Amino acid sequence: MHRWSRTIANIYKQTHNKSSSSNKDLFVLRSISSRVAAAAHVPPLSSDKSEVNLNKLFRSKPCSLTLPPDSPLRIEEPTYEGLRHFLLKLMLFYSKQSKSIRQANVIYRRVVSQVDKPAIYDVFSLEKTFRTNFSMLVVHMWLCLRRLKAEGKEGIELGQYVYEIYNHDLEERVSKAGVNLNKLFRSKPCSLTLPPDSPLRIEEPTYEGLRHFLLKLMLFYSKQSKSIRQANVIYRRVVSQVDKPAIYDVFSLEKTFRTNFSMLVVHMWLCLRRLKAEGKEGIELGQYVYEIYNHDLEERVSKAGVNLLLSKWMRELEKVFYGNIVAFDTAMLPEAKPDDLQTAIWKNVFAEDGSSKLDAAALPAVMAFTRYVRRECTCLSLTDKEAMMSGNFLFTPIENPKA
């Protein structure tokens, strides 16, 4: 652990003036969506309470929800000409991705506008709490994602952007709601497999005709190519979980290079442990996941400001990685003591100096994170092979303080 302290301390010395850059996400989508999601908040509209006959509600003939062309609530794509158009084009304002983000932001604003109105809670005799507000968000997100899915690939891709904006907004809502650590991660473990109709599923692309023939010549369908694609999806699930601000807020951790690296290691261990259970095939896929992790870690170290002697830092971090893996594996053995995992988590995630003496103030957070890790281990063991190997699973969201 002293080696860990020296390694991180040296990195931190080079990065204390660059901490903002070290927290950038690997995926561009995340960084872009976080900038646009702020606009998703719509202040709740006031409503007068009145007696409602629930039996008469929502019995009228369904109709299109399209806003009329002259509606003041319509939001059109902005049009520019001349120099401004030229500059915006250079800034990729007119790219497919930028347009999709703007569209997704508008869609999510419609969702928030509906679920944040006091009237929706008054009419259905619901107290507006975090739980009911979250439930309303989920219902209306499902309605939108279900409709978008009906438009095929284009709609599903747009749904991904809507989900990213929702995710960012939800993190802020959780932060404001506060968290009771003692109640977290006590629910019964369940499979983390994404349902077949989930917009977050990533399926193997299928091609026919000439394209299929050419891709076959380029070894696109080889075992190695398929394994690399699967490993990339699995690692994206890891990064999606460890780069969320909520995971640091809930467990009272400052998001630094050290804590981000520690979270990466924990979630990599969870995945590699599960893949190992599938025998040779899973172990081989785990090697690809590790290679992708290693490449990503190099970029994170570079962004943290360590441009010289990069290979030295990577060797040190590799030692820390394997040291942590051994500590976690040992703590999960049948003969291990009940608090061995908690001790390993304290040393390798929470303790800045690697001290084995647990800080009493951090105890609730350490205990909650230990429950989370144990629960995720069980959940992953309940996740079927196909979902695990293809990356079509999702870690338990650390978003709902009532969980």
Secondary structure, 3 states (H helix, E strand, C coil): CHHHHHHHHHHHHHHCCCHHHHCCCCCHHHHHHHHHHHHHCCCCCCCCCCCCCHHHCCCCCCCCCCCCCCCCCCCCCCCCCHHHHHHHHHCCCCCHHHHHHHHHHHHHHHHHHHHCCHHHHHHCCCCCCHHHHHHHHHHHHHHHHHHHHCCCHHHHHHHHHHHHHHHHHHHHHHHHHCCCHHHCCCCCCCCCECCCCCCCCCCCCCCCHHHHHHHHHCCCCCHHHHHHHHHHHHHHHHHHHHCCHHHHHHCCCCCCHHHHHHHHHHHHHHHHHHHHCCCHHHHHHHHHHHHHHHHHHHHHHHHCCCCCCHHHHHHHHHHHHHHHHHHHHHHCCCCCCCCHHHHHHHHHHHCCCCCCCCCHHHHHHHHHHHHHHHHHHHHHHHCCHHHHHHCCECCCCCCCCCC
